[in-house]
Amino acid sequence: MNYVAGIDSGGTHTNIRILSPAGETDNRELDSSLSSSRTTEELEYTVDRIVTDLRSYAGDNALSVWISAAGYAPSSKQRFEDIVRAKSQVLNGHVGICNDAVTLLLAHDPEVVVIIAGTGSVVMARTTSGEVLMRGGDEWVASDYGSAFWLGLSGIRSAYRAFEKVSADTALCHQLIRHYRPFENPKTREQQRSVISEIARSLAGQGTDTKRQIASFAVSVSQEAEKGDSVAKGIIAEAAEELGGAAAKVYRELAMKESRRVVPPRFLLIGSVAFYSRFYLEAVKASLDKNLSEVRAKIGEPLQVDLQLNGVDEALALAQMLADGVEPSHLDAQHPYSVCR
């Protein structure tokens, strides 16, 4: 039997799960990722770290690997494949790679609506015929609604506007300074307005790390919302409505494709935002209930919403398929995967 390894690399971290032929599991986490904002050098660095960890555990034994990468898309496909192909030559086995959302679609039954809300966000589903339905997933410039980045940026801007005295006061002001204190300039430490300015400008200058740094403030937004801060609660409510509304639209498209029968309203919510914030999770569920109230009434039971932290188990399942000589289903040209070796 082969060793098999599932790699789930989102916008911030990379999770690795290795399964030995004896059934023993080894879990590892890296503080770098394969997101679309990373340079080629940063991607090579992360793949190097992944391969080093795999080699240290499996050695020269047969090993099948599936990499689920947030940055893998038709536009970046060749760059990712070239890096993985070059770096994985020392491994004894097959290595597959695709987008993190595609991994989830391939590893689950059709007609499950997959909602990813981590550093970024996307909602996707596939029909029984293999057609992919999607909302979002095109980075923060156009989408990422309801994600940690969306929450973090909204929280930072709300705190800044409160400092400027152009919007309601909020506890996020204190949290902004507390959370980003490493960005302070010692010369401005005693002047609150100058500190805020320094934080804002420092965040804007973080390069490829900007999105991760902004997304990290989502925790503070969720915490203050749970404590009752009205501004933070408003941010959570708006984010949940954006994400829940997108998921409801994808479900309705699924239902229209199968108009002769009722499509079970099943949702898989994945990512750190909902996993670590019960307040946010309940807000998303409430948004789904509101947007699909007539569906819930028709089936006579609550919508099914399953929650996971990440998709490393799904990546492991696809790695096992490679080990068994089984090729995963192909979706459309906009949602490809590759077996690099």
C-alpha positions in Angstrom: 0.0 0.0 0.0 1.0 3.6 -0.7 1.5 6.4 1.7 -1.2 9.1 0.8 -1.1 12.8 1.6 -3.7 15.5 1.4 -2.6 19.1 1.2 -5.1 21.9 1.8 -3.5 25.3 1.2 -5.8 28.3 1.6 -5.1 32.0 1.8 -3.1 31.9 5.0 -2.0 28.4 6.1 -1.2 25.0 4.6 -2.6 21.9 6.3 -0.9 18.5 5.6 -2.4 15.1 6.5 -0.3 12.0 5.7 -1.7 8.5 6.1 0.7 5.6 6.4 0.0 2.1 5.0 -0.5 1.0 8.6 -3.3 3.6 9.0 -1.3 6.0 11.2 -2.0 9.7 10.6 0.4 12.6 10.8 -0.9 16.2 10.8 1.2 19.2 10.0 0.6 22.9 9.5 2.7 25.5 7.6 2.4 29.3 8.0 2.7 29.9 4.3 0.2 29.2 1.5 -0.4 28.6 -2.2 -2.8 31.6 -2.7 -3.1 33.6 -5.8 -1.5 36.7 -4.3 1.9 34.9 -3.8 4.8 35.5 -6.1 6.4 32.6 -7.9 9.3 32.6 -5.4 6.8 32.4 -2.5 4.9 29.5 -4.2 8.2 27.7 -4.7 9.1 28.2 -1.1 5.8 26.7 0.1 6.0 23.7 -2.3 9.5 23.1 -1.1 8.3 23.0 2.5 5.5 20.6 1.6 7.8 18.3 -0.2 10.4 18.4 2.6 7.7 17.4 5.1 6.4 14.6 2.9 9.9 13.2 2.3 10.7 13.4 6.0 7.7 11.1 6.8 7.4 8.8 3.8 11.1 8.7 2.6 11.5 6.8 -0.6 8.3 4.8 -0.2 5.4 5.1 -2.7 3.4 8.2 -2.0 0.3 9.6 -3.6 -0.4 13.3 -3.0 -3.3 15.7 -3.7 -2.7 19.4 -3.4 -5.7 21.6 -2.9 -4.5 25.2 -3.6 -6.5 28.4 -3.3 -4.5 30.1 -6.0 -4.9 27.4 -8.7 -7.1 28.5 -11.5 -7.1 28.4 -15.3 -5.0 31.6 -15.4 -2.5 30.3 -13.0 -2.6 26.6 -13.9 0.6 26.4 -15.8 2.6 28.3 -13.2 1.4 25.9 -10.4 2.0 22.8 -12.5 5.5 23.9 -13.5 6.5 24.5 -9.8 4.9 21.3 -8.5 6.4 19.2 -11.3 9.9 20.5 -10.7 9.8 20.3 -6.9 8.1 16.9 -6.6 10.6 14.9 -8.6 12.1 13.6 -5.4 8.8 12.0 -4.4 8.0 8.4 -5.4 4.4 8.7 -6.7 1.7 10.7 -8.3 0.9 14.3 -7.4 -2.4 15.9 -8.3 -3.4 19.6 -7.9 -6.5 21.7 -8.3 -8.3 24.7 -6.7 -9.4 24.1 -3.1 -13.1 24.5 -4.0 -12.8 22.0 -6.9 -11.3 19.5 -4.5 -14.4 19.8 -2.4 -16.7 19.3 -5.4 -14.8 16.3 -6.6 -14.7 14.6 -3.1 -18.5 15.1 -2.4 -21.7 14.0 -4.1 -23.2 16.3 -6.7 -25.7 18.9 -5.6 -24.0 19.7 -2.3 -23.5 23.5 -2.2 -20.0 24.2 -1.0 -19.4 27.5 0.8 -15.8 28.4 1.5 -15.3 31.3 3.9 -11.7 31.5 4.9 -9.2 34.3 4.0 -11.3 34.6 0.8 -14.7 33.1 -0.2 -16.5 31.3 -3.0 -19.8 29.3 -3.3 -19.9 26.4 -5.7 -21.9 23.3 -6.6 -22.0 20.7 -9.4 -25.0 19.2 -11.0 -25.5 15.5 -11.5 -24.4 16.1 -15.1 -21.1 17.7 -14.0 -22.0 21.4 -14.7 -20.4 23.8 -12.2 -22.4 26.6 -10.7 -20.5 29.4 -8.9 -20.7 32.7 -7.1 -17.6 34.7 -6.2 -14.1 33.3 -6.1 -12.6 36.1 -8.1 -10.5 37.6 -5.4 -11.0 40.7 -3.2 -11.2 43.2 -6.0 -14.5 41.8 -7.2 -15.8 39.4 -4.6 -14.6 37.6 -1.4 -17.8 38.7 0.3 -18.3 37.3 3.7 -14.7 36.2 4.0 -12.2 36.9 6.8 -10.7 39.5 4.4 -14.1 41.1 3.9 -14.7 41.2 7.7 -11.2 42.5 8.5 -11.3 45.3 5.9 -14.8 46.3 6.9 -13.7 46.4 10.6 -10.6 48.4 9.9 -12.5 50.9 7.8 -15.3 51.2 10.4 -12.7 51.9 13.1 -10.9 54.4 11.0 -14.2 56.3 10.2 -14.9 56.3 14.0 -11.5 57.9 14.6 -12.3 60.4 12.0 -15.6 61.1 13.8 -17.7 60.5 10.6 -19.5 57.4 11.9 -20.6 55.7 15.1 -18.2 55.0 17.9 -17.1 51.3 18.1 -14.9 49.1 20.3 -13.1 48.2 17.1 -11.1 51.4 17.5 -9.3 50.0 20.5 -9.0 46.5 18.9 -7.4 48.0 15.8 -4.5 49.5 17.8 -4.3 46.4 20.0 -4.2 43.9 17.1 -1.8 45.8 14.9 0.5 47.2 17.6 3.6 45.6 15.8 3.0 48.1 13.0 3.3 51.1 15.3 6.1 53.6 14.8 7.7 54.4 18.2 7.7 58.1 17.3 3.9 58.2 17.0 3.0 55.9 19.9 1.6 58.6 22.1 -0.6 60.1 19.4 -3.6 57.9 18.8 -4.5 59.5 15.4 -1.0 59.1 14.2 -0.9 55.5 15.3 -4.0 54.7 13.3 -2.5 56.4 10.3 0.7 54.4 10.7 -1.3 51.2 10.9 -3.3 51.9 7.8 -0.3 52.9 5.7 1.7 49.9 7.0 -1.1 47.5 6.1 -1.3 48.9 2.6 2.5 48.3 2.2 2.6 44.6 3.2 2.9 43.4 -0.5 1.7 39.9 -1.0 1.0 39.6 2.7 -1.5 42.4 2.8 -4.6 40.2 2.3 -3.5 37.8 5.1 -2.8 40.7 7.5 -6.1 42.3 6.9 -8.0 39.0 7.2 -6.5 38.5 10.6 -8.6 41.3 12.0 -11.8 39.3 11.4 -11.3 37.6 14.7 -11.5 41.0 16.5 -14.6 41.9 14.6 -16.3 38.6 15.5 -15.3 38.9 19.2 -16.7 42.5 19.5 -19.9 41.4 17.7 -20.4 38.7 20.3 -19.8 41.2 23.0 -22.6 43.4 21.6 -20.8 46.1 19.7 -23.4 47.5 17.3 -20.9 48.3 14.5 -19.3 44.9 14.6 -22.7 43.2 14.7 -23.7 45.1 11.6 -20.5 44.0 9.8 -21.2 40.4 10.7 -24.8 40.7 9.6 -23.9 42.2 6.3 -21.2 39.6 5.6 -23.5 36.7 6.5 -26.2 38.1 4.2 -23.8 38.4 1.3 -22.5 34.9 1.8 -25.8 33.3 2.6 -27.5 35.1 -0.3 -24.8 33.8 -2.7 -25.3 30.3 -1.5 -29.1 30.5 -1.8 -28.7 31.7 -5.4 -26.5 28.7 -6.2 -29.0 26.3 -4.6 -31.8 27.8 -6.6 -29.9 27.3 -9.8 -29.4 23.6 -8.8 -33.1 23.3 -8.1 -34.0 24.8 -11.5 -31.8 22.3 -13.3 -33.8 19.5 -11.7 -37.3 21.0 -11.9 -39.0 17.5 -11.8 -37.8 16.7 -8.3 -36.9 18.4 -5.1 -33.2 18.9 -4.6 -32.2 18.4 -1.0 -30.9 21.7 0.4 -27.5 20.6 1.6 -24.7 23.0 2.4 -21.1 22.4 3.4 -19.6 25.5 5.1 -15.8 25.4 5.3 -13.3 27.9 6.7 -12.0 29.5 9.8 -14.5 32.3 10.0 -17.6 30.2 10.8 -15.6 27.4 12.5 -14.2 29.7 15.2 -17.2 32.1 15.5 -20.5 30.7 16.5 -22.0 34.2 16.1 -21.0 34.3 12.5 -22.1 30.7 11.9 -25.6 31.4 13.2 -25.8 34.6 11.1 -25.0 32.6 8.0 -27.6 29.9 8.9 -30.2 32.7 9.5 -29.4 34.2 6.1 -29.9 30.8 4.4 -33.2 30.3 6.3 -34.5 33.7 5.3 -33.4 33.4 1.6 -34.8 29.8 1.3 -37.8 30.0 3.7 -40.2 28.5 1.2 -37.8 25.6 0.5 -37.5 24.9 4.3 -41.3 25.0 4.6 -41.8 22.7 1.7 -39.4 20.0 3.0 -40.7 20.4 6.5 -37.3 20.3 8.2 -34.2 22.6 8.7 -31.7 23.1 6.0 -28.7 20.8 6.3 -25.6 22.9 7.0 -22.4 20.9 7.8 -19.3 22.7 9.1 -15.6 22.0 8.7 -12.4 23.9 9.4 -10.7 22.9 6.1 -10.7 20.5 3.2 -7.7 18.4 4.1 -9.8 15.2 4.4 -11.2 15.8 0.9 -7.6 16.2 -0.5 -6.6 13.0 1.3 -9.6 11.2 -0.4 -8.5 12.3 -3.8 -4.9 11.3 -3.0 -6.3 7.8 -2.2 -8.0 7.7 -5.5 -4.6 8.3 -7.2 -3.1 5.6 -5.1 -5.9 3.2 -6.2 -5.4 4.1 -9.9 -8.8 5.9 -10.1 -9.1 9.1 -11.9 -11.4 11.8 -10.4 -14.2 13.1 -12.4 -13.5 15.9 -14.8 -15.5 19.1 -14.5 -15.5 21.9 -17.1 -12.5 23.8 -18.5 -12.9 26.6 -16.0 -12.4 24.1 -13.1 -9.5 21.9 -14.1 -7.2 19.6 -12.2 -3.8 18.2 -13.1 -1.8 15.1 -12.2 1.7 16.5 -12.6 3.6 13.2 -12.3 
